[in-house]
């Protein structure tokens, strides 16, 4: 495969539609191409949404079915909640700077602040965090989950000095089902941790544990849910 053709395969690789042999060759290309590695990272949010849509949509639903008004209302409601959460974090940051200057009394004013419409600012969605280093592989990982209407928003931070290799984070439910949360290419001789975003249609109380594995299925580290 010529170099230009390899660049053109970045979208197909990110969406997981390349054949096994082509994907293997493209991963060799990723080790040497910083541009394609960046493009794969940019495709991850779209890949995650398509994965969640596939997992939550019954097979009987036509792939081009239009969303109903209730779904649109839920999506708009979640966007509004995220915007309120951002404003709340900004207010806390402002409060912290005031506390350093005045000794703390102004903090209560910000915590009790209401939105312009008169309703209280909505708190951030519930979250949990777990971290572990595997004694055999030496791989360290930290997973943070946040509850969403559609399941869980998941952030994973991994430190693995034995690259290059293709890895993935897998969520394992209490019913034994597995869902791939996100995947990435671990660069060679990398001492710094990598941070990736992903998601699962399972809520955090439905997840028994997370596992970091290589693309070949080799186990790297397990994180049990609290």
MOVEN-V713517 format. One record per residue. N is the residue number from 1. PHI is phi in whole degrees, 0 to 359 (NA if undefined). OMEGA is omega in radians with two decimals (none if undefined). Layout:
# MOVEN-V713517
n->N phi->PHI omega->OMEGA
n->N phi->PHI omega->OMEGA
This chain:
# MOVEN-V713517
n->1 phi->NA omega->3.14
n->2 phi->286 omega->-3.06
n->3 phi->301 omega->-3.12
n->4 phi->298 omega->3.13
n->5 phi->294 omega->3.09
n->6 phi->297 omega->3.11
n->7 phi->300 omega->-3.10
n->8 phi->290 omega->-3.12
n->9 phi->275 omega->-3.04
n->10 phi->296 omega->3.13
n->11 phi->293 omega->3.13
n->12 phi->296 omega->3.11
n->13 phi->294 omega->-3.11
n->14 phi->297 omega->-3.14
n->15 phi->273 omega->3.07
n->16 phi->75 omega->-3.11
n->17 phi->253 omega->3.05
n->18 phi->285 omega->3.03
n->19 phi->294 omega->-3.07
n->20 phi->300 omega->-3.12
n->21 phi->292 omega->3.13
n->22 phi->295 omega->3.12
n->23 phi->296 omega->3.12
n->24 phi->297 omega->3.12
n->25 phi->293 omega->-3.14
n->26 phi->292 omega->3.10
n->27 phi->294 omega->3.02
n->28 phi->297 omega->3.11
n->29 phi->293 omega->-3.12
n->30 phi->297 omega->-3.13
n->31 phi->300 omega->-3.05
n->32 phi->256 omega->-3.02
n->33 phi->242 omega->3.12
n->34 phi->293 omega->-3.12
n->35 phi->296 omega->3.14
n->36 phi->293 omega->3.09
n->37 phi->299 omega->3.10
n->38 phi->294 omega->3.13
n->39 phi->295 omega->3.12
n->40 phi->300 omega->3.11
n->41 phi->297 omega->-3.14
n->42 phi->291 omega->3.14
n->43 phi->281 omega->-3.01
n->44 phi->300 omega->3.11
n->45 phi->302 omega->3.12
n->46 phi->294 omega->3.11
n->47 phi->298 omega->3.14
n->48 phi->297 omega->-3.13
n->49 phi->295 omega->3.10
n->50 phi->295 omega->3.11
n->51 phi->297 omega->3.14
n->52 phi->294 omega->3.10
n->53 phi->296 omega->3.14
n->54 phi->296 omega->-3.08
n->55 phi->287 omega->-3.06
n->56 phi->262 omega->-3.10
n->57 phi->257 omega->3.09
n->58 phi->299 omega->-3.13
n->59 phi->297 omega->-3.11
n->60 phi->285 omega->-3.11
n->61 phi->278 omega->3.11
n->62 phi->296 omega->-3.07
n->63 phi->299 omega->-3.13
n->64 phi->252 omega->3.11
n->65 phi->295 omega->-3.12
n->66 phi->280 omega->3.13
n->67 phi->291 omega->3.10
n->68 phi->280 omega->-3.10
n->69 phi->296 omega->3.14
n->70 phi->293 omega->3.09
n->71 phi->296 omega->3.11
n->72 phi->298 omega->3.12
n->73 phi->297 omega->3.13
n->74 phi->295 omega->3.14
n->75 phi->295 omega->3.12
n->76 phi->296 omega->3.11
n->77 phi->296 omega->3.13
n->78 phi->291 omega->3.08
n->79 phi->299 omega->3.12
n->80 phi->297 omega->3.12
n->81 phi->296 omega->3.11
n->82 phi->297 omega->-3.13
n->83 phi->296 omega->3.11
n->84 phi->295 omega->3.13
n->85 phi->295 omega->3.11
n->86 phi->297 omega->3.13
n->87 phi->297 omega->3.14
n->88 phi->295 omega->3.11
n->89 phi->297 omega->3.11
n->90 phi->297 omega->3.13
n->91 phi->294 omega->3.09
n->92 phi->296 omega->3.11
n->93 phi->297 omega->3.10
n->94 phi->295 omega->3.13
n->95 phi->296 omega->-3.14
n->96 phi->298 omega->3.13
n->97 phi->292 omega->3.11
n->98 phi->291 omega->3.14
n->99 phi->299 omega->3.13
n->100 phi->299 omega->-3.08
n->101 phi->273 omega->-3.00
n->102 phi->247 omega->3.11
n->103 phi->99 omega->2.98
n->104 phi->124 omega->-3.03
n->105 phi->299 omega->-3.07
n->106 phi->289 omega->-3.09
n->107 phi->298 omega->-3.12
n->108 phi->296 omega->3.13
n->109 phi->295 omega->-3.11
n->110 phi->285 omega->-3.13
n->111 phi->299 omega->-3.12
n->112 phi->268 omega->-3.07
n->113 phi->290 omega->3.08
n->114 phi->256 omega->3.09
n->115 phi->285 omega->-3.13
n->116 phi->304 omega->-3.11
n->117 phi->281 omega->3.12
n->118 phi->97 omega->3.12
n->119 phi->266 omega->-3.12
n->120 phi->291 omega->3.11
n->121 phi->293 omega->-3.10
n->122 phi->285 omega->-3.13
n->123 phi->289 omega->3.07
n->124 phi->298 omega->3.12
n->125 phi->297 omega->-3.14
n->126 phi->304 omega->-3.13
n->127 phi->220 omega->3.06
n->128 phi->218 omega->-3.08
n->129 phi->220 omega->3.10
n->130 phi->217 omega->-3.14
n->131 phi->216 omega->-3.14
n->132 phi->197 omega->2.99
n->133 phi->247 omega->3.12
n->134 phi->281 omega->-3.07
n->135 phi->293 omega->-3.09
n->136 phi->275 omega->-3.07
n->137 phi->271 omega->-3.10
n->138 phi->77 omega->-3.12
n->139 phi->277 omega->3.09
n->140 phi->252 omega->3.11
n->141 phi->216 omega->3.05
n->142 phi->227 omega->-3.11
n->143 phi->241 omega->3.07
n->144 phi->241 omega->3.13
n->145 phi->245 omega->3.08
n->146 phi->230 omega->-3.12
n->147 phi->293 omega->3.04
n->148 phi->228 omega->3.11
n->149 phi->299 omega->-3.06
n->150 phi->265 omega->-3.11
n->151 phi->150 omega->-3.10
n->152 phi->223 omega->2.98
n->153 phi->266 omega->-2.94
n->154 phi->234 omega->3.04
n->155 phi->242 omega->3.11
n->156 phi->236 omega->3.07
n->157 phi->242 omega->-3.03
n->158 phi->230 omega->3.03
n->159 phi->238 omega->-3.04
n->160 phi->217 omega->-3.06
n->161 phi->267 omega->-3.05
n->162 phi->251 omega->3.09
n->163 phi->283 omega->0.08
n->164 phi->277 omega->3.01
n->165 phi->196 omega->3.14
n->166 phi->273 omega->-3.06
n->167 phi->230 omega->3.07
n->168 phi->211 omega->3.03
n->169 phi->255 omega->-3.10
n->170 phi->240 omega->3.03
n->171 phi->264 omega->-3.13
n->172 phi->246 omega->-3.08
n->173 phi->282 omega->3.11
n->174 phi->292 omega->3.08
n->175 phi->270 omega->3.12
n->176 phi->91 omega->3.13
n->177 phi->286 omega->-3.12
n->178 phi->236 omega->3.06
n->179 phi->225 omega->3.06
n->180 phi->282 omega->-3.08
n->181 phi->273 omega->3.13
n->182 phi->196 omega->3.11
n->183 phi->223 omega->-3.10
n->184 phi->200 omega->3.06
n->185 phi->253 omega->3.11
n->186 phi->282 omega->-3.12
n->187 phi->289 omega->-3.13
n->188 phi->284 omega->3.04
n->189 phi->52 omega->-3.11
n->190 phi->257 omega->3.14
n->191 phi->266 omega->-3.09
n->192 phi->272 omega->3.11
n->193 phi->289 omega->3.06
n->194 phi->255 omega->3.11
n->195 phi->241 omega->3.14
n->196 phi->231 omega->3.09
n->197 phi->251 omega->3.09
n->198 phi->203 omega->-3.13
n->199 phi->200 omega->3.12
n->200 phi->217 omega->3.07
n->201 phi->285 omega->3.07
n->202 phi->278 omega->3.02
n->203 phi->280 omega->-3.02
n->204 phi->299 omega->3.14
n->205 phi->283 omega->3.07
n->206 phi->261 omega->-3.08
n->207 phi->260 omega->3.12
n->208 phi->277 omega->-3.12
n->209 phi->199 omega->3.01
n->210 phi->242 omega->3.07
n->211 phi->229 omega->2.97
n->212 phi->263 omega->-3.10
n->213 phi->228 omega->2.96
n->214 phi->278 omega->3.11
n->215 phi->298 omega->3.11
n->216 phi->274 omega->3.12
n->217 phi->93 omega->3.13
n->218 phi->289 omega->-3.14
n->219 phi->284 omega->3.14
n->220 phi->248 omega->3.12
n->221 phi->197 omega->3.11
n->222 phi->242 omega->3.10
n->223 phi->236 omega->3.14
n->224 phi->278 omega->3.14
n->225 phi->293 omega->-3.14
n->226 phi->291 omega->none
